[in-house]
Amino acid sequence: MTSKIKVLVTSGLGILVILFGSYQIPAVQDGIFRLIALRAINVDFGESDNLRVFVCGTASPLGNTPERAQACIAIVTPDHFYVFDAGAGSSARLVGAGLPMERLDGIFLTHFHSDHISDLPAMTLNSWVQGRSTPLQVFGPAGINQITEGFNLAYVQDRRYRTEHHGSDLLPNHLGNLKAHPFEPGIVLEEKGLTVTAFTVEHDPVVPAVGYRIDYQGRSVVISGDSIVSDRTFELASNTDLLFHDALSPTALMPMIEAFDTLGRDRLVKVMRDVMDYHADVKALEIASAAANVKQLVLYHMVPTPVNPLLLKLWKRDLEASTIIANDNMVFELPSSDRSIRISHE
């Protein structure tokens, strides 16, 4: 080793020792944490004149991980902020990406499975604390009243504690409530150029179950909720810009079923085989999307959730290159000025 290299190595080790020593000093720790906190708190989703779609959850019930929350899609325009389904972990995705929780207009539910409703309390709290000015509106098919009444009852004491602690001027108790808006399929919202249309999907024995079409400034998005490949979905998705559809990959699921069968895990084998009855096979989904002239098919609520690179490869094995497997924090932007679809990650 030359003398010059020895000097560089010695200097580098010295710098590391100094840095490590400094890191043990409370004042240095405080300074580093302030910088990290400022950066974390200052995250801002930003403004845009376009229709934007934020993916806040892509996992199916037993597959949520730190990288994938359960089902959730957010629609954002300059005048609107609506969330479609609220699966476990999805509220943290919204907050972490800096979406404007204080102006959350409402939540649309596709159906009442736990992985589509379990983060309603977290979304309520986050938007309440950040300054939402009306009770949180929750839209859904028949049965939505029972959902909102149940959560409101379960969180009575939580709301009371928070109002008493922080004061009714800051956290008025009634703003911590959910307000139900039941509907029949059809146009369920028309507001400042945004139209939301609900339609029935096939997720038997789950009834009712719906999907949604969102139209804004000549651009359109369809969100399937949970469903097999359904004629009604593709009637509404005809010529749409974006179709977010629940999806199941037999190629990825069957080896898991066989493994559990080998281990004698009969209960899980039964559950997994049953699951195949009411989710959309990816091959049939691509065929139907092409026939309906869907501009971009995006898979979310994936069964099984691709929780590692090998499982993701199994998923991709049977897909067309154009089909997108969604990740949490993806953003799809649809300008009104052209027909492009801009994709980014928060």
RAQUITA-V86959 format. One record per residue. SS is DSSP state (hx for helix, st for strand, lp for the rest). PSI is psi in degrees with one decimal (NA if undefined). NEAR is the number of other C-alpha atoms within 12 Angstrom. Layout:
BEGIN
ss->SS psi->PSI near->NEAR
ss->SS psi->PSI near->NEAR
END
This chain:
BEGIN
ss->lp psi->127.8 near->8
ss->lp psi->162.2 near->8
ss->hx psi->-35.2 near->9
ss->hx psi->-43.5 near->10
ss->hx psi->-39.7 near->11
ss->hx psi->-40.1 near->12
ss->hx psi->-43.2 near->13
ss->hx psi->-44.2 near->14
ss->hx psi->-45.4 near->15
ss->hx psi->-41.6 near->14
ss->hx psi->-42.6 near->14
ss->hx psi->-43.4 near->14
ss->hx psi->-37.9 near->14
ss->hx psi->-41.0 near->14
ss->hx psi->-42.1 near->14
ss->hx psi->-42.0 near->14
ss->hx psi->-42.9 near->14
ss->hx psi->-45.4 near->14
ss->hx psi->-43.1 near->15
ss->hx psi->-41.1 near->14
ss->hx psi->-41.2 near->14
ss->hx psi->-35.3 near->17
ss->hx psi->-20.7 near->17
ss->lp psi->-7.9 near->14
ss->lp psi->125.8 near->14
ss->hx psi->-41.8 near->12
ss->hx psi->-37.2 near->12
ss->hx psi->-43.5 near->16
ss->hx psi->-44.4 near->17
ss->hx psi->-42.2 near->15
ss->hx psi->-42.6 near->15
ss->hx psi->-43.3 near->17
ss->hx psi->-37.6 near->16
ss->hx psi->-41.8 near->15
ss->hx psi->-44.2 near->14
ss->hx psi->-43.8 near->14
ss->hx psi->-42.0 near->13
ss->hx psi->-42.9 near->13
ss->hx psi->-41.5 near->15
ss->hx psi->-42.3 near->15
ss->hx psi->-29.6 near->17
ss->lp psi->7.6 near->18
ss->lp psi->132.5 near->19
ss->lp psi->125.1 near->18
ss->lp psi->-21.5 near->30
ss->lp psi->175.7 near->17
ss->lp psi->152.4 near->18
ss->lp psi->147.6 near->18
ss->lp psi->-7.4 near->18
ss->lp psi->165.2 near->33
ss->st psi->124.2 near->39
ss->st psi->142.4 near->41
ss->st psi->121.5 near->49
ss->st psi->127.9 near->43
ss->st psi->108.1 near->47
ss->st psi->5.0 near->48
ss->st psi->128.7 near->49
ss->lp psi->-2.3 near->50
ss->st psi->157.1 near->42
ss->lp psi->175.8 near->36
ss->lp psi->-47.1 near->30
ss->lp psi->16.2 near->26
ss->lp psi->13.0 near->27
ss->lp psi->139.3 near->31
ss->lp psi->175.9 near->22
ss->lp psi->-24.5 near->19
ss->lp psi->-20.0 near->24
ss->lp psi->113.1 near->36
ss->lp psi->172.6 near->41
ss->st psi->175.8 near->44
ss->lp psi->127.9 near->56
ss->st psi->130.1 near->54
ss->st psi->133.6 near->54
ss->st psi->140.9 near->47
ss->st psi->125.6 near->44
ss->st psi->130.6 near->39
ss->st psi->178.5 near->37
ss->lp psi->-26.0 near->24
ss->lp psi->3.6 near->22
ss->st psi->146.7 near->35
ss->st psi->101.3 near->35
ss->st psi->145.1 near->43
ss->st psi->138.6 near->48
ss->st psi->104.6 near->50
ss->lp psi->153.7 near->48
ss->lp psi->66.3 near->44
ss->lp psi->167.0 near->46
ss->lp psi->130.0 near->36
ss->lp psi->-10.0 near->37
ss->hx psi->-32.1 near->44
ss->hx psi->-39.6 near->44
ss->hx psi->-33.4 near->34
ss->hx psi->-44.6 near->40
ss->hx psi->-47.1 near->44
ss->hx psi->-44.0 near->32
ss->hx psi->-28.2 near->25
ss->lp psi->-0.4 near->29
ss->lp psi->25.0 near->28
ss->lp psi->150.7 near->42
ss->lp psi->79.6 near->36
ss->hx psi->-27.3 near->37
ss->hx psi->-19.9 near->28
ss->hx psi->26.5 near->31
ss->lp psi->115.2 near->39
ss->lp psi->-31.2 near->35
ss->st psi->174.3 near->36
ss->st psi->129.9 near->45
ss->st psi->130.0 near->48
ss->lp psi->137.7 near->49
ss->lp psi->-35.0 near->50
ss->lp psi->-174.7 near->44
ss->lp psi->22.6 near->34
ss->lp psi->148.9 near->29
ss->hx psi->-35.0 near->21
ss->hx psi->4.4 near->32
ss->hx psi->-6.2 near->39
ss->hx psi->-9.7 near->38
ss->lp psi->-20.8 near->30
ss->lp psi->12.3 near->34
ss->hx psi->-45.4 near->44
ss->hx psi->-39.8 near->35
ss->hx psi->-40.9 near->30
ss->hx psi->-36.8 near->46
ss->hx psi->-49.6 near->45
ss->hx psi->-47.6 near->34
ss->hx psi->-42.4 near->31
ss->hx psi->-32.9 near->37
ss->hx psi->-50.0 near->35
ss->hx psi->-35.7 near->30
ss->lp psi->-3.4 near->22
ss->lp psi->17.4 near->24
ss->lp psi->135.3 near->31
ss->lp psi->-3.8 near->26
ss->lp psi->160.2 near->24
ss->lp psi->147.1 near->31
ss->st psi->121.0 near->39
ss->st psi->130.9 near->34
ss->st psi->118.8 near->42
ss->st psi->139.7 near->39
ss->st psi->170.0 near->44
ss->lp psi->-175.5 near->33
ss->lp psi->132.7 near->25
ss->lp psi->-11.0 near->26
ss->hx psi->-31.1 near->31
ss->hx psi->-40.4 near->24
ss->hx psi->-37.8 near->20
ss->hx psi->-51.2 near->32
ss->hx psi->-40.0 near->34
ss->hx psi->-38.9 near->19
ss->hx psi->-46.6 near->21
ss->hx psi->-40.9 near->30
ss->hx psi->-40.9 near->30
ss->hx psi->-43.5 near->19
ss->hx psi->-28.7 near->18
ss->lp psi->17.8 near->24
ss->hx psi->-49.6 near->21
ss->hx psi->-38.5 near->16
ss->hx psi->-47.5 near->22
ss->hx psi->-43.3 near->30
ss->hx psi->-44.7 near->23
ss->hx psi->-45.7 near->17
ss->hx psi->-38.9 near->24
ss->hx psi->-43.6 near->23
ss->hx psi->-36.3 near->16
ss->hx psi->-46.5 near->15
ss->hx psi->-14.0 near->15
ss->lp psi->146.0 near->15
ss->lp psi->-20.3 near->19
ss->lp psi->-38.9 near->16
ss->lp psi->-46.0 near->20
ss->lp psi->78.1 near->30
ss->lp psi->132.0 near->25
ss->hx psi->-40.3 near->32
ss->hx psi->-20.4 near->25
ss->hx psi->-7.8 near->32
ss->hx psi->2.4 near->42
ss->lp psi->158.2 near->38
ss->st psi->140.0 near->40
ss->st psi->120.9 near->30
ss->st psi->143.3 near->28
ss->st psi->87.4 near->27
ss->st psi->150.9 near->28
ss->lp psi->163.8 near->28
ss->lp psi->152.4 near->21
ss->lp psi->145.0 near->25
ss->st psi->-164.1 near->22
ss->st psi->120.6 near->20
ss->st psi->-10.2 near->26
ss->st psi->131.5 near->30
ss->st psi->115.2 near->17
ss->st psi->117.5 near->18
ss->lp psi->48.6 near->15
ss->lp psi->-4.2 near->19
ss->st psi->130.2 near->29
ss->st psi->131.4 near->26
ss->st psi->123.8 near->35
ss->st psi->127.0 near->33
ss->st psi->143.3 near->39
ss->st psi->151.6 near->36
ss->st psi->137.0 near->37
ss->lp psi->173.6 near->37
ss->lp psi->102.9 near->29
ss->st psi->35.2 near->31
ss->lp psi->137.9 near->21
ss->lp psi->16.2 near->19
ss->st psi->110.0 near->24
ss->lp psi->127.5 near->21
ss->lp psi->156.6 near->30
ss->lp psi->134.7 near->37
ss->st psi->160.8 near->42
ss->st psi->177.1 near->47
ss->st psi->143.0 near->49
ss->st psi->132.2 near->44
ss->st psi->126.7 near->47
ss->st psi->135.6 near->35
ss->st psi->122.0 near->35
ss->lp psi->44.5 near->23
ss->lp psi->1.1 near->21
ss->st psi->156.4 near->34
ss->st psi->147.1 near->39
ss->st psi->134.8 near->46
ss->st psi->133.8 near->46
ss->st psi->119.2 near->48
ss->lp psi->-26.4 near->51
ss->lp psi->-155.7 near->54
ss->lp psi->126.6 near->52
ss->lp psi->152.0 near->44
ss->lp psi->177.3 near->36
ss->lp psi->114.3 near->33
ss->lp psi->136.3 near->32
ss->hx psi->-40.6 near->22
ss->hx psi->-39.7 near->25
ss->hx psi->-44.7 near->41
ss->hx psi->-16.6 near->38
ss->hx psi->-45.4 near->26
ss->hx psi->-28.3 near->36
ss->lp psi->-1.0 near->40
ss->lp psi->123.8 near->26
ss->lp psi->14.8 near->27
ss->lp psi->156.2 near->35
ss->lp psi->-46.4 near->38
ss->st psi->130.7 near->43
ss->st psi->113.9 near->46
ss->st psi->115.5 near->51
ss->st psi->134.9 near->49
ss->st psi->142.8 near->48
ss->st psi->146.9 near->47
ss->st psi->134.0 near->43
ss->lp psi->106.2 near->39
ss->hx psi->-34.1 near->32
ss->hx psi->-37.8 near->27
ss->hx psi->-31.8 near->33
ss->hx psi->-38.1 near->31
ss->hx psi->-42.9 near->23
ss->hx psi->-31.9 near->19
ss->hx psi->-42.4 near->26
ss->hx psi->-44.3 near->27
ss->hx psi->-37.8 near->21
ss->hx psi->-45.6 near->17
ss->hx psi->-35.1 near->20
ss->hx psi->-42.5 near->19
ss->hx psi->-35.6 near->13
ss->lp psi->-0.6 near->13
ss->lp psi->24.0 near->13
ss->lp psi->71.8 near->16
ss->hx psi->-36.7 near->16
ss->hx psi->-46.7 near->14
ss->hx psi->-35.5 near->20
ss->hx psi->-44.2 near->23
ss->hx psi->-46.4 near->18
ss->hx psi->-45.8 near->20
ss->hx psi->-39.4 near->31
ss->hx psi->-38.6 near->25
ss->hx psi->-38.6 near->18
ss->hx psi->-31.3 near->32
ss->lp psi->-17.0 near->31
ss->lp psi->-25.2 near->24
ss->lp psi->27.3 near->28
ss->lp psi->160.1 near->39
ss->lp psi->120.2 near->38
ss->st psi->131.1 near->34
ss->hx psi->-34.9 near->41
ss->hx psi->-46.5 near->26
ss->hx psi->-33.6 near->25
ss->hx psi->-43.1 near->36
ss->hx psi->-39.9 near->35
ss->hx psi->-46.6 near->20
ss->hx psi->-36.8 near->28
ss->hx psi->-42.5 near->38
ss->hx psi->-42.2 near->23
ss->hx psi->-30.9 near->19
ss->lp psi->2.1 near->26
ss->lp psi->39.3 near->21
ss->lp psi->128.2 near->31
ss->lp psi->-41.8 near->29
ss->st psi->119.1 near->36
ss->st psi->129.5 near->42
ss->st psi->126.0 near->41
ss->st psi->132.3 near->48
ss->st psi->178.6 near->43
ss->st psi->61.0 near->46
ss->st psi->134.4 near->46
ss->st psi->116.2 near->46
ss->lp psi->154.8 near->40
ss->lp psi->129.1 near->39
ss->lp psi->86.9 near->35
ss->lp psi->-3.0 near->26
ss->lp psi->165.0 near->18
ss->hx psi->-35.3 near->12
ss->hx psi->-44.5 near->14
ss->hx psi->-35.2 near->24
ss->hx psi->-38.8 near->25
ss->hx psi->-40.2 near->17
ss->hx psi->-40.6 near->26
ss->hx psi->-46.9 near->35
ss->hx psi->-15.6 near->26
ss->lp psi->-37.4 near->18
ss->lp psi->7.4 near->22
ss->lp psi->150.6 near->28
ss->lp psi->151.3 near->21
ss->lp psi->-27.4 near->14
ss->lp psi->-20.0 near->17
ss->lp psi->134.1 near->30
ss->st psi->128.6 near->28
ss->st psi->114.1 near->35
ss->lp psi->146.3 near->42
ss->lp psi->151.8 near->39
ss->lp psi->145.6 near->39
ss->lp psi->6.9 near->33
ss->st psi->146.3 near->32
ss->st psi->128.5 near->32
ss->st psi->122.7 near->40
ss->st psi->130.2 near->34
ss->st psi->97.5 near->36
ss->lp psi->149.6 near->24
ss->lp psi->-16.0 near->22
ss->lp psi->-19.3 near->14
ss->lp psi->-177.1 near->14
ss->lp psi->17.3 near->21
ss->lp psi->160.4 near->18
ss->lp psi->113.0 near->26
ss->st psi->128.6 near->22
ss->st psi->132.0 near->23
ss->st psi->179.8 near->19
ss->st psi->134.5 near->18
ss->lp psi->NA near->24
END
